Amino acid sequence: MHKKTLINQHYLIFFVLILFFLVSGCSKTVKNCKISPDYERIGESVVENSQNITETEYKAGKMVCGF
């Protein structure tokens, strides 16, 4: 029984490594990214949560990149 789980573990490690290299190799290089606050979304959140300021979303943003 122990030998069977060891073989399955080797297949799992091999599969995870192949998957990692495949995904990391297929990623594109991102250039010219611009990150800016999303004032429209922040404003809507302020209006919706005017009674409870702690629920207001201040961390909304937009990201635009050229590939």
ZIGICOR-V711859 format. One line per field, one symbol per residue. ss: DSSP state (2 for helix, 1 for strand, 0 for the rest). burial: b if it has 24 or more other ideal C-beta (glycine too) atoms within 12 Angstrom, else e. A space follows every 50 residues. Layout:
# ZIGICOR-V711859
ss = ???
burial = ???
This chain:
# ZIGICOR-V711859
ss = 02222222222222222222222220000011111110222222222200 00222000001111110
burial = eeeeeeeeeeeeeeeeeeeeeeeeeeeeeeeeeeeeeeeeeeeeeeeeee eeeeeeeeeeeeeeeee
